[in-house]
Amino acid sequence: MLEVLAVVAVVLAAAALAVAVVALRRTSRRADGSDLPQDVHGLRQEVAALRAEGADVLRHLAVVRYDAFGDVGGHLSWSLALLDDHGDGVLLSSIHGRSEARSYAKNVTGWSCEQQLSPEEDEAITLARG
């Protein structure tokens, strides 16, 4: 009985070691399977590439809630700006009234929009810009 338990313990330890080795190998590789550079110059190039990729991410976000009409309370209307580092993205607005709601989407390029913006939409872009 003890010999069986010892064999099972050794097998489990070997399996745990194999899993740990596989996990260690995965952490030293990028998602595409290539090895990370070991020198400072190579690492700087990796950081620069990641920054360039991150510039196009919609990470400048702002929401402005408001009452579009005086007779409807609760700040049910809203404008949402979703922009990247260059100020490109989209502005979404939803105007809520007593009997209906309307939604709008406007393209934003370089922190501005070709279409006319409401004061709340303009505020959302300003807040997203920071």
C-alpha positions as CSV (number, residue, x, y, z in Angstrom):
1,M,0.0,0.0,0.0
2,L,2.8,2.4,0.9
3,E,4.6,1.6,-2.3
4,V,1.6,2.4,-4.4
5,L,1.2,5.8,-2.6
6,A,4.9,6.5,-3.1
7,V,4.6,5.8,-6.9
8,V,1.5,8.0,-7.1
9,A,3.3,10.8,-5.3
10,V,6.3,10.5,-7.7
11,V,4.0,10.5,-10.7
12,L,2.1,13.6,-9.4
13,A,5.3,15.4,-8.7
14,A,6.6,14.7,-12.2
15,A,3.4,15.9,-13.7
16,A,3.6,19.1,-11.6
17,L,7.2,19.7,-12.7
18,A,6.2,19.2,-16.4
19,V,3.4,21.7,-16.1
20,A,5.7,24.2,-14.4
21,V,8.3,23.8,-17.2
22,V,5.7,24.4,-19.9
23,A,4.4,27.5,-18.0
24,L,7.9,28.9,-17.7
25,R,8.5,28.4,-21.4
26,R,5.3,30.2,-22.3
27,T,6.1,33.2,-20.2
28,S,9.4,33.7,-22.1
29,R,7.7,33.7,-25.5
30,R,5.4,36.3,-27.0
31,A,1.9,35.5,-28.2
32,D,3.2,35.0,-31.7
33,G,5.8,32.4,-30.5
34,S,9.0,34.4,-31.0
35,D,11.4,35.0,-28.2
36,L,11.7,38.3,-26.5
37,P,14.9,40.2,-27.1
38,Q,17.5,39.9,-24.4
39,D,19.4,43.2,-25.0
40,V,18.4,46.7,-24.1
41,H,18.2,47.9,-27.7
42,G,15.9,45.1,-28.6
43,L,13.7,45.7,-25.6
44,R,13.5,49.4,-26.5
45,Q,12.4,48.5,-30.0
46,E,9.7,46.2,-28.5
47,V,8.4,49.0,-26.3
48,A,8.4,51.4,-29.2
49,A,6.4,48.9,-31.3
50,L,3.9,48.4,-28.4
51,R,3.5,52.2,-28.1
52,A,2.8,52.5,-31.8
53,E,0.2,49.7,-31.6
54,G,-1.4,51.3,-28.5
55,A,-1.9,54.7,-30.2
56,D,-4.8,53.3,-32.2
57,V,-6.6,51.9,-29.2
58,L,-9.9,53.6,-28.2
59,R,-8.8,54.5,-24.7
60,H,-9.9,58.1,-24.3
61,L,-13.4,57.7,-23.0
62,A,-15.9,60.1,-21.5
63,V,-19.6,60.1,-20.8
64,V,-21.8,63.1,-20.2
65,R,-25.3,62.6,-18.9
66,Y,-27.9,65.3,-19.1
67,D,-31.6,66.2,-19.5
68,A,-32.2,66.8,-23.2
69,F,-35.7,68.2,-22.4
70,G,-36.7,70.2,-19.4
71,D,-39.8,68.0,-18.7
72,V,-37.8,64.7,-18.4
73,G,-35.6,64.3,-15.3
74,G,-33.0,61.8,-14.2
75,H,-30.3,62.6,-16.7
76,L,-31.4,59.9,-19.1
77,S,-29.8,61.4,-22.2
78,W,-26.1,60.8,-22.7
79,S,-23.1,61.4,-25.0
80,L,-20.2,59.0,-25.1
81,A,-16.8,59.8,-26.8
82,L,-14.6,56.8,-27.7
83,L,-11.3,58.1,-29.1
84,D,-7.7,57.0,-29.7
85,D,-4.5,59.0,-29.0
86,H,-4.9,60.9,-32.3
87,G,-8.5,62.0,-31.4
88,D,-10.0,59.7,-34.0
89,G,-13.0,57.6,-33.1
90,V,-16.8,57.9,-32.6
91,L,-19.2,59.9,-30.6
92,L,-22.4,58.2,-29.6
93,S,-25.4,60.1,-28.2
94,S,-28.8,58.9,-27.0
95,I,-31.5,61.5,-26.5
96,H,-34.4,60.4,-24.3
97,G,-37.8,62.1,-24.2
98,R,-41.1,61.1,-22.6
99,S,-42.3,59.0,-25.4
100,E,-39.2,58.1,-27.5
101,A,-35.5,57.8,-27.6
102,R,-33.1,58.6,-30.5
103,S,-29.5,57.5,-30.9
104,Y,-26.8,59.2,-33.0
105,A,-23.3,58.2,-34.0
106,K,-20.8,60.8,-35.3
107,N,-17.3,60.2,-36.6
108,V,-14.6,62.2,-34.9
109,T,-11.2,62.9,-36.5
110,G,-8.5,64.9,-34.9
111,W,-10.6,65.7,-31.8
112,S,-13.3,67.4,-34.0
113,C,-16.4,66.5,-35.9
114,E,-17.6,67.6,-39.3
115,Q,-21.2,67.5,-38.1
116,Q,-22.6,70.0,-35.7
117,L,-22.1,69.0,-32.1
118,S,-24.4,69.8,-29.1
119,P,-22.7,71.4,-26.1
120,E,-22.9,68.0,-24.3
121,E,-21.2,66.2,-27.2
122,D,-18.5,68.8,-27.3
123,E,-18.0,68.4,-23.6
124,A,-17.7,64.6,-24.0
125,I,-14.9,65.1,-26.5
126,T,-13.2,67.7,-24.3
127,L,-13.3,65.4,-21.3
128,A,-12.0,62.5,-23.3
129,R,-9.1,64.5,-24.5
130,G,-8.1,65.2,-20.9
